[in-house]
Amino acid sequence: MDELNWYYPEKIQEVPDFLKEGCIPHGGGTYLLKSGLLRREAKSVRGIIDISGIKELKDFKEINGRIELGAGLTYGETIVHVGRLLPGSIIVKALSGAASNALRNRITLGGSIASFPPWSDLAGPLVALDADVYFITKDSAAIEMISTEGFLRMPADQKRVFITKVAFKSIPYRSWYYRDVRTRFDYPKFTISITVSGVGGSFEPVVRIVITGTKGKYLRESAIEESIVEILRRKKNNGEKLFSGSLLKGLIDTKLTARFQRKMETSGEYLQHAVSVELRRGLEEVMRSKM
């Protein structure tokens, strides 16, 4: 591989020209090292774009009821910013347990969103929060937006974009996050993200249950979500105590769709069972004050 040139843009508008030349972004650098991208695509990589000088990628804002996180923020910085505003945020719960202290100070949101590895501690919470991903392409510096779920469904060749920020609504919600690991620093075999909002107020209840590590990388347990929303509506109207551990177990036993391939010497059947157990525990925890 020829010696790589490094480029240091100061504005997002400068990035498309570098992307057209075959350059790749560098933030925390963890994805480039882990993926072996420089080795696999050595002939097509023409240079490295160091994004550390683009100040707006470090922005943290709350505007019109939405939280905006710049793509250059590290996991550690995200935990601090969001934690001050929303201490119970599922983002804080998830990223606080991800990787190691050193890596949390290197991994950036943009790089993590662009790659969304199977062990991601970010994908599930962003889908659960119905977050939007903002990006530009090599053809234009005009900011485009897509939902996190939409981004995850994009074909791999269409994801060669430059992430600028991620945003989600700043609303009250209860949440629960679980990562299945053998040791704290291990990659999770699966994660579960649960958010419940709109309960006890004037808004319609919203439940989102996201499982990662499944066949197909991630999925929403839509049937379970809909069943719980219907129960919450009945409780809201009638003031009944409708939740119980047996009810939740029944819902999960009949409606869980998560399926897994064998991984880390663990069978897919066992992982499915483990998900059903942890999901029930998570729902019981989130619903405890409403049972």
Protein Blocks (a to p, Z undefined) as FASTA:
>chain_A
ZZddddddfbfklmmmmmmnopacdfklmmmmmnommmmmmmmpgbdcdfklmmklmgcc
deehiacddfkbcfklmmmmmmmmmmmbmklmmmmmgccfklmmmmcfklmmmnopaklc
klmmmmmnopacddddfkbccdcdddfklmmmpcfklmmccdfbdcdddddddddddddd
fbfkbccfbdcddddehihiabdcddddddehiehhiacdfklmmmmmmmmmmmmmnopa
fbcfklmmmmmmmmocbdcddeehiafklmmmmmmmmmmmmmmmmmmmmZZ
